[in-house]
Amino acid sequence: MGGQGGSGVGFREIAAELREAIRSKSLPPGSPLPSETDVVKRWGVARVTARRALAALEAENLIETVPGRGRFVRDAGGTSGERTGAKFEAVAAAVRRSVESGAFPPGSRVPSESELSEQFRASVGTVRQALRVLESRGLLVSLPGKGRYVPHDPDSGPAVMTDAERIAADIRRDIERGELAAGASLPGENDLATRYGVARGTARRALTELERAGLVNTARGKGRVVVDQPASPADTESEDA
């Protein structure tokens, strides 16, 4: 698998080369993918470009992330070889207990797939399967673009996000997908207020929430900008291996 170096290489080219390696079995099922840092060094690109390339392959179900281990090629059956059957049942049971015990009270949002993936040291696909089982049993309800919630009761559905939470969630998603790269300027409070039809104070609360989460900060003369995110636990583990 020959690497491309130098400037001008985009995430699509990197993803295409890795995709071909997977399809030609140069990277067989179960084999580890290069970490984000490895991709940065091999192709001479920014970390966000490396992250987008790997995210593209994960979106195509060609690879998956196993927290603490790294990214791996999935097999034809859709897994990297871990015991997903027993694992997803264990995850579903644990989340169900949290709902039934009140640890996740009615109206609350459950942790995201990535958060649960890290907590249970399971792949995102395994966690997604567990959450879908709970949705089918009426224990969780999914709101597109907002997350999964514990219903108040069978008829009322989950609590609705506040406008500030919704704005923050949209921006967070753009950052995680790489659509807002490190150093990119965020829309101003007035722009967000106009776009979402809310008061300026609401937009300010959304941006403050993102600052508290360590996703953005304020740069003199530029406004709020996206900060460079540290390597994921999966990448750190791969680099130390």
C-alpha positions in Angstrom: 0.0 0.0 0.0 1.9 3.0 -1.2 1.4 6.3 0.5 1.0 9.6 -1.1 3.0 12.5 0.4 3.2 16.2 0.0 0.6 18.9 -0.2 -2.6 18.7 -2.3 -3.7 15.3 -1.0 -7.3 15.4 0.3 -9.3 13.1 2.5 -11.0 11.5 -0.5 -7.7 10.4 -2.0 -6.5 9.0 1.3 -9.9 7.2 1.8 -9.7 5.8 -1.8 -6.2 4.3 -1.2 -7.2 2.7 2.1 -10.5 1.5 0.5 -8.6 -0.2 -2.3 -6.3 -1.8 0.2 -9.3 -3.2 2.1 -11.0 -4.5 -1.0 -7.8 -6.0 -2.4 -7.2 -7.7 1.0 -3.9 -5.9 1.5 -5.7 -4.9 4.7 -7.7 -8.1 5.5 -10.7 -8.3 7.9 -9.6 -7.7 11.5 -6.4 -5.9 10.6 -5.7 -2.5 12.2 -5.9 0.8 10.3 -3.2 3.5 10.6 -4.0 5.9 13.4 -4.8 9.6 12.6 -1.2 10.5 13.5 0.1 7.7 11.2 -2.0 9.1 8.3 -0.8 12.6 9.0 2.8 11.5 8.8 2.4 9.2 5.8 0.4 11.6 3.6 1.7 14.9 5.0 -1.8 16.3 5.8 -3.5 18.0 8.7 -5.1 15.8 11.4 -8.6 16.9 10.5 -8.0 15.6 6.9 -6.8 12.3 8.4 -9.8 12.1 10.6 -12.2 12.8 7.7 -10.6 10.1 5.6 -11.0 7.5 8.3 -14.5 8.7 9.1 -15.5 8.2 5.5 -14.5 4.6 5.6 -16.3 4.1 8.9 -19.5 5.6 7.3 -19.2 3.0 4.5 -19.0 0.3 7.2 -15.6 -0.8 5.9 -14.0 -0.2 9.3 -15.0 0.3 12.9 -13.5 1.9 16.0 -12.9 -0.3 19.1 -12.1 2.1 22.0 -8.7 1.5 23.6 -7.6 -0.6 20.6 -7.9 1.5 17.4 -9.7 1.2 14.0 -10.1 -2.2 12.4 -11.2 -3.6 9.1 -14.7 -5.1 9.3 -15.4 -8.5 7.9 -18.0 -9.2 5.3 -20.5 -9.9 8.0 -20.2 -6.4 9.3 -17.9 -6.8 12.4 -14.2 -6.8 13.0 -14.4 -10.2 14.7 -15.4 -9.3 18.2 -18.3 -11.2 19.8 -20.8 -8.6 19.0 -23.8 -10.8 19.7 -23.0 -11.2 23.4 -21.5 -7.7 23.7 -24.5 -5.8 22.4 -26.8 -7.7 24.7 -24.6 -6.8 27.7 -24.7 -3.1 26.6 -28.4 -3.2 26.2 -28.9 -4.8 29.6 -26.7 -2.2 31.3 -28.5 0.8 29.7 -31.9 -0.8 30.5 -30.9 -1.1 34.1 -29.9 2.6 34.2 -33.3 3.5 32.8 -35.3 1.3 35.1 -33.3 2.4 38.2 -33.8 6.1 37.4 -30.1 6.7 36.7 -31.4 7.9 33.3 -34.7 9.5 34.4 -37.7 10.2 32.1 -37.0 13.0 29.7 -33.2 12.7 30.0 -30.9 12.2 27.0 -28.8 9.0 27.2 -25.1 9.2 26.4 -24.1 9.2 22.8 -23.0 6.1 20.9 -19.4 7.3 21.1 -19.6 7.9 24.8 -21.2 4.5 25.4 -18.7 2.9 23.1 -15.8 4.3 25.3 -17.6 3.4 28.5 -18.3 -0.3 27.5 -15.1 -0.7 25.4 -17.3 -1.8 22.5 -17.5 -0.8 18.9 -19.9 2.0 17.8 -21.7 -0.6 15.7 -22.3 -2.8 18.7 -23.6 0.1 20.8 -25.9 1.2 18.0 -27.3 -2.3 17.8 -28.0 -2.3 21.6 -29.7 1.1 21.5 -31.9 0.0 18.6 -33.1 -3.0 20.6 -34.1 -0.7 23.5 -35.8 1.7 21.0 -37.8 -1.3 19.7 -38.9 -2.1 23.2 -40.1 1.5 23.9 -37.4 2.2 26.5 -35.7 4.9 24.4 -36.9 7.3 21.7 -34.6 8.7 19.0 -34.9 12.3 17.8 -33.0 12.9 14.5 -30.2 15.3 15.0 -30.8 15.4 18.8 -30.0 12.0 20.2 -31.8 9.3 22.2 -34.1 10.1 25.1 -35.9 8.2 27.9 -39.6 8.8 27.3 -41.7 10.4 30.0 -44.4 7.8 29.3 -45.6 5.8 26.3 -47.6 8.7 24.9 -45.6 11.9 25.7 -42.2 11.1 24.1 -38.9 12.5 25.2 -38.2 16.0 26.5 -37.4 18.5 23.8 -34.0 20.2 23.7 -33.9 23.9 24.5 -33.0 26.1 21.5 -29.5 26.7 23.0 -28.9 22.9 23.3 -30.1 22.4 19.7 -27.8 25.0 18.3 -24.9 23.7 20.3 -25.7 20.1 19.2 -25.7 21.2 15.5 -22.4 22.9 15.7 -20.9 20.0 17.8 -21.9 17.6 15.0 -20.3 19.8 12.3 -17.1 19.8 14.3 -17.1 16.1 14.9 -17.7 15.4 11.2 -14.8 17.7 10.2 -17.1 20.2 8.4 -15.9 22.8 10.8 -12.1 22.2 10.9 -9.7 23.4 13.6 -9.2 27.1 13.4 -12.4 27.7 11.5 -14.5 30.7 12.7 -18.0 30.0 14.0 -20.9 32.2 12.9 -21.4 35.1 15.2 -24.2 35.4 17.8 -26.3 37.6 15.5 -25.9 35.2 12.6 -26.9 32.2 14.7 -29.9 34.1 16.1 -31.1 34.9 12.6 -30.4 31.4 11.3 -32.3 29.7 14.1 -34.9 32.4 14.7 -33.9 32.8 18.4 -32.8 35.7 20.7 -29.1 36.7 20.7 -28.9 35.6 24.3 -29.9 32.1 23.3 -27.2 31.9 20.6 -24.7 33.2 23.2 -25.7 30.4 25.6 -25.1 27.8 22.9 -21.6 29.1 22.1 -20.8 29.3 25.8 -21.8 25.6 26.1 -19.4 24.7 23.3 -16.6 26.7 25.0 -17.2 24.9 28.3 -16.9 21.6 26.4 -13.5 22.6 25.1 -14.6 22.6 21.4 -14.2 26.3 20.7 -12.5 29.3 22.2 -12.5 33.1 21.6 -9.6 34.4 19.5 -8.9 38.2 19.5 -10.1 39.7 16.3 -11.6 36.5 15.0 -14.4 35.7 17.3 -15.0 32.1 18.3 -13.0 29.5 16.5 -12.8 25.7 16.6 -9.9 24.3 18.7 -7.8 21.4 17.6 -9.0 18.3 19.2 -6.6 15.8 20.9 -6.1 12.4 19.4 -8.9 9.9 20.3 -8.3 7.2 22.8 -8.3 4.7 20.0 -5.5 6.6 18.2 -3.5 7.0 21.3 -3.6 3.3 22.0 -2.6 2.5 18.4 0.4 4.9 18.6 1.6 3.4 21.9 1.2 -0.2 20.5 
